[in-house]
Amino acid sequence: MYRLTEYDYYKPRSLEEALKLLDKLGDARVLAGGTDLILDMKTGRYKPRSVVDIGGLKELRYIIDTGEALRIGALTTIQELVDSPIVRSKTPLLWEAATRFAYWQIRNMATIGGNLCNASPAADMAPPLLVYDAVVKAASLSGERYIPIGDFFLGPRLVSLGRSELLVEVIVPYKSLEKYGSAYAKIGRRRGHDISVVAAATAIRVEDGLIADARVALNSIAPIPVRARSVEKYLVGRRPCIEVFREASKLVSSDVSPITDVRAPAEYRLHVAMVLVEDLLLESYKRAFRGGQE
Ligand SMILES: Cc1cc2nc3c(=O)[nH]c(=O)nc-3n(C[C@H](O)[C@H](O)[C@H](O)COP(=O)(O)OP(=O)(O)OC[C@H]3O[C@@H](n4cnc5c(N)ncnc54)[C@H](O)[C@@H]3O)c2cc1C
């Protein structure tokens, strides 16, 4: 039977108070939207002595366009990303991933920070953020630091945050991707309402008829969401065409280690990932000529 064990509950009224609490408490879990944490506490995966509920901290809930990047507060909900015209126009991969995330009851509670800190291999915010080369900002009483998203995930449910650190902001530098065509897709057992069997995001820049840069990121087919570096390396310098995209997509197998679980067997995941990457690369290439994502 699912049951919550006893814990001390804290609800700080400011970021500073939250950081002081985390520093003092030691064995504390941060609660944002609670869509992962409460379940993990009920199943006994986590049995924290204290819970620090940061859900009410409005200062961590914003979307700011700096002209070069979007600065997104960690407590911004997935539904707020869906509803944001700025997110839709400046970071279309992130917007599309948000629209394919669960259903609106969950999207209204789930936060972008919680999705990253939970570090599920299936985290849907991860592939777009890996393609954008996003950076996350962490804060503690000792100060702030910036972590490239590629260095943030250390393993399933493990991120490069200290015990008394909070993820406070996600910085998405969209400007550098303006000349790219990009595409996103998620495969689940049903359309929407489901955790990914595989999701992928791709972006391509073509110069003088050759692929000048390619970015490919996937979730659910390795212990952490990953960039498919072998695919990217193969593509650069080649003339874009369907045969090249097909050959490149086969290299997905060098970059991932899919598992069999309740949602899909490993062989299926790998096959779907390769087909998805081939399709998305072709779509990204077409969009590069039509002037971006649609
Ligand atoms: C029915 C259902 C459907 C779902 N569908 C999807 C889906 O389609 N795609 C998907 O990716 N996920 C899905 N999820 C998982 C979940 O909703 C997301 O991972 C969500 O974004 C987690 O955010 P949260 O604010 O609820 O995090 P919480 O549950 O509050 O926290 C998650 C973890 O991150 C830590 N944490 C949270 N915020 C911070 C912070 N700012 N700094 C440091 N640590 C922090 C917590 O301590 C906890 O360990 C689903 C869950 C459910 C229950």
The ligand as a Gaussian input file, in Angstrom:
#p B3LYP/6-31G(d) Opt

LIG

0 1
 C        0.428000      11.378000     -14.540000
 C        1.828000      11.908000     -14.772000
 C        2.224000      12.180000     -16.069000
 C        3.515000      12.654000     -16.319000
 N        3.884000      12.918000     -17.610000
 C        5.128000      13.366000     -17.873000
 C        5.527000      13.627000     -19.216000
 O        4.756000      13.513000     -20.169000
 N        6.814000      14.038000     -19.411000
 C        7.695000      14.195000     -18.389000
 O        8.840000      14.572000     -18.635000
 N        7.328000      13.977000     -17.096000
 C        6.080000      13.561000     -16.825000
 N        5.704000      13.329000     -15.516000
 C        6.677000      13.527000     -14.418000
 C        6.568000      14.907000     -13.707000
 O        5.303000      15.489000     -13.863000
 C        7.636000      15.884000     -14.214000
 O        8.928000      15.350000     -14.068000
 C        7.552000      17.276000     -13.515000
 O        8.116000      18.244000     -14.352000
 C        8.230000      17.333000     -12.159000
 O        8.107000      18.659000     -11.698000
 P        7.546000      18.986000     -10.251000
 O        7.548000      20.461000     -10.109000
 O        6.244000      18.299000     -10.011000
 O        8.689000      18.329000      -9.375000
 P        8.642000      17.728000      -7.894000
 O        7.876000      16.464000      -7.886000
 O        8.236000      18.766000      -6.903000
 O       10.204000      17.435000      -7.710000
 C       10.871000      16.480000      -8.495000
 C       12.286000      16.286000      -7.955000
 O       13.091000      17.425000      -8.209000
 C       13.524000      18.045000      -6.978000
 N       13.354000      19.485000      -7.225000
 C       12.255000      20.090000      -7.708000
 N       12.491000      21.391000      -7.960000
 C       13.765000      21.614000      -7.595000
 C       14.604000      22.779000      -7.629000
 N       14.174000      23.958000      -8.097000
 N       15.886000      22.654000      -7.188000
 C       16.347000      21.453000      -6.707000
 N       15.609000      20.326000      -6.679000
 C       14.327000      20.406000      -7.116000
 C       12.634000      17.460000      -5.902000
 O       13.277000      17.428000      -4.637000
 C       12.337000      16.079000      -6.436000
 O       13.404000      15.195000      -6.145000
 C        4.416000      12.864000     -15.231000
 C        3.995000      12.601000     -13.913000
 C        2.715000      12.152000     -13.678000
 C        2.293000      11.907000     -12.255000

